Amino acid sequence: MRLGILTGGGDCPGLNAVIRAVVRKGISTYHHTIFGFRNGYQGLVDQQAVPLTLDSVRGILHQGGTILGTSRVDPLRAADGAERVKEAMEIHALDGLIVIGGEGTLATAWKLYTELEIPVVAVPKTIDNDLASTDRTFGFDTAVTIATEAVDRLHSTAEAHQRVMVLEVMGRHAGWIATHAGIAGGPT
């Protein structure tokens, strides 16, 4: 098979690990050809594909972000977006896409599947852990760990000054980071 892979939306820990795993397993076990699209769906629309090989993903686990880049582009919002996506699939003779992303990116992946009949494998990624039917997403554990460390650091300062401190965390429409960090860093 010939597959395309892209990362969309905000970056988070684990993206390069997913890319590496797809390429290593796809090539070594199944003899697939994998293309990475730069800057999310924008790279798909603009034909910015790079072949991904075992060598190109070697040593990327420790790198933050995503080696492919990302964007918040929805190709189906452009007048000619659907045609450009189909053209990219044909030019690279792709059998399907692997889309790594959060709420917006996966909503677009669903449309690519249902409206354009492009086979898609969706990998849920968001620090917010707010994707329906998903227990854990890539990025969530790291976000909780960092927030919990911040809670731990604020405890001693708050106690020393007899103050209440407020720690604001991200979470979009969900409060999972705050909930998990609050429980983990709760009163001693």
N, C-alpha and C positions, 0 to 999 in steps of 0.2 A: 504494500500500500504506500501511497504518497500522502503525507499528512502535513497540515500547517498548524503552527502553534502561535498563540499570541497572549499577551498579558494586557489587561485593560483596567482603567480606574486608578486609584491610589496604589502606591507600592506598599508592601509589607514583607516581613521576614518569611522566608520559605519559597519565594517565587523562583529563585534560581535552582533550588533543590527540586522543585517540580519539573522545571525545564530539563534539568540534568537527568532526572529519573525517566522522563518520557523518551528522551533521546537515547539513553543507554539501553533501556529495555526494548524500545522500538527497533533499534538497529541490531543489537546483539542477539535478541531472542527471535524477533519477527522479521528481520531484514527489511524494515520499512525505510523509506526516504523521508526525512523530516526537514521542513522549511520553517524558519522563524520569521514572523512578520514584525518589523520594527514599529514601535510606537502604537501598539494595539491595533484597533480597527483601521486607524489612519494608514498604517503600513499595508494593510490588506487592500484598501481602496487605491493607494498610490503605488502598488506593486513593489514595495520595499521588502523583498524577501531575501533571506540569506540561508544557504544550506547549513544545517546543524549537523555536526559530526561528533564522534567520540572525542576528537581532539579539541573541538571548539567549546565543549562543555567541561573539559578537564580543569579542575581548580576553581570552579565558580561557587562552591558551597559557602565559602567565607565572605563572599561579596554581598553587600546589601543591595537593595533595590532589585532590578531585573536587567539582565544583560540585553534584553530585547527592547527595553524602553516601554513606555506606556502613554496612554492618552485617554481622554474621556469622550472620544468621538463615537457617535452612533452613525454608522454609514447609511442606515436606512432613512435618516432624516433628510439627506440630500436628494434632490430630484432624480439624479442618475445613480444614486448609491447602490441600489439593488443590481443594476446592470454592471456596475464596476466590481462588485463583489463576485458576481457570476463570472465575469471576465478573468478576474484574478484566479479563481478556482480552475478555470479552463486553461489559462496560460501555463500554470504550474502543474496541471493534470492532477489536482488534489482529489483524493477520495473522501476527505473530511477535514474538520478543524478541531483542534483542542483549544478551548478558550478558558483562560484562567482569569477569574474576575469576581467582582462583587455584584451587588444588586442590579446596577445599570448594565454592566457588561453581560451578565447572564440573561437579563431580559432581552437584550439584543440577540444573544446566541439562540434563545428560544424562538425569536422571530425568524432568524436565518433558517432554523430547522422547519418551523411550521409554514412559513410563507414562501421560502425559496427551496425547501426540501434539501438543504445541505446537512449532511450528517455531522453532528456536533457532540463532542464530549465536553461537559462543563466541569471545571474544577473550582469549587467554592473557595473564595479568598476574600476575607475582610477582617479587619481587627475588631469590628463590631459584633461579629458572630450572630448576624441578624438575617440569615438566609433561611427561608422556610424549608422544612424537611432536611435540615442539616444540623447534626449535633455539634460539630466543631469545624471551624474554618481555619485555613492557614492564616497566621498572623495574630489570632486571638490570644493564644497562650503567651506570646511575647508581650503583647500589650498589657495583659493582666500582671505579668511578672514585673514590668517596669512600673506600673501604677502601684503595685504592692510595695515595691522598694521605696517609692515616694512616700507612701503612708508610713512605713517604718521610720523613715528619716524625719518626718514631721512629728511623730510621737514625742521624741525627746525634746524638741524645741517647744512644742506646745506645753508639755509638762513643766519645763524649766520656767516658762513665762506665765503659767497658769492661763493659757489662752486656748481658744477654739480655732482650729485652722481648717480651711476649706481647700480641698484638692479637686480641681476640675479635670475630668478626663473626657476623651471623645466617646462616641457611642451612637451617633446619628439618631435613629428612632428607637434604639434599644439601650437598656442600662446594664448590659451584661458585664462590661469592664468594671463599672463602679460597684456592682453587686459582688462580683468575685474578689476584687481587690479589697473591698470593705470587709468582707468576711475573712479573707486571708490576713489582713492587717488589723483586725479588730482589737478590742481592748485586751490588755494583758492581765 
